[in-house]
């Protein structure tokens, strides 16, 4: 089963008010220090506001120094795809 990253507080207010939810798959590349070098969104795109929020969340979360060490040692590749789920809580039917 595929896991999703849930980023607390990352749901944009306008998207929340509009009831937008979805999964944004972020493709990121780290440099050998663990700093985020590139961030891109893999289609399909659920909503532009969620894509912008996902990219910002990944950039805020970096750097990842332990990953940088693993990249330098050749234990992991520098690129990864991370699904980020934007889900509203306390939705009314």
C-alpha positions in Angstrom: 0.0 0.0 0.0 1.2 3.5 -0.9 1.7 5.9 2.0 1.0 9.6 2.0 2.7 12.3 3.9 0.3 14.5 5.8 1.7 18.0 6.4 0.1 19.7 9.4 -1.0 23.2 8.7 -0.1 23.1 5.0 -3.7 23.2 3.7 -4.1 26.6 2.1 -7.0 28.6 3.7 -8.6 29.4 0.3 -8.4 25.7 -0.7 -9.9 24.8 2.7 -12.8 27.2 2.3 -13.4 25.8 -1.2 -13.4 22.2 0.1 -10.5 21.2 -2.1 -8.8 17.9 -1.2 -6.4 15.6 -3.0 -3.0 14.0 -3.3 -0.1 15.9 -4.8 2.8 13.8 -5.9 6.0 15.9 -5.4 9.2 14.8 -7.2 12.2 16.3 -5.4 15.9 16.1 -5.9 18.4 16.6 -3.2 22.0 17.7 -3.6 24.8 15.8 -1.8 24.4 18.0 1.3 20.7 17.1 1.6 19.5 20.5 0.5 16.4 20.5 -1.8 17.7 21.2 -5.3 14.5 20.8 -7.3 10.8 20.4 -6.6 8.3 19.5 -9.3 4.7 18.2 -9.3 3.8 15.0 -11.1 0.5 15.1 -13.0 -2.4 14.8 -12.4 -2.7 18.0 -10.5 -5.7 18.1 -8.1 -5.7 21.9 -7.7 -3.0 24.6 -8.3 -3.3 25.9 -4.7 -2.6 22.4 -3.3 0.5 22.1 -5.6 1.9 25.4 -4.5 1.4 24.4 -0.8 3.0 21.0 -1.4 6.1 22.6 -3.0 6.4 25.1 -0.1 6.0 22.3 2.5 8.9 20.3 1.0 11.1 23.4 0.8 10.3 24.3 4.4 11.0 20.7 5.6 14.6 20.7 4.1 17.5 20.4 4.4 17.8 16.7 5.0 21.5 16.2 6.1 21.1 12.5 6.8 19.8 11.9 3.3 22.7 14.0 1.9 25.2 11.6 3.7 23.3 8.6 2.2 23.5 10.2 -1.3 27.2 10.8 -0.9 27.7 7.2 0.2 25.6 5.9 -2.8 23.0 4.3 -0.5 20.1 6.2 -1.9 19.4 8.1 -5.2 19.1 11.9 -5.0 15.6 11.9 -6.5 12.3 10.7 -4.9 8.6 11.0 -5.3 6.5 11.8 -2.2 2.7 11.8 -2.3 1.3 14.5 0.0 -2.4 14.2 1.0 -4.5 17.3 1.6 -7.5 16.2 3.6 -10.1 18.3 5.3 -11.0 17.4 8.9 -14.4 17.7 10.4 -16.2 17.7 7.1 -19.9 18.0 7.3 -22.0 15.7 5.1 
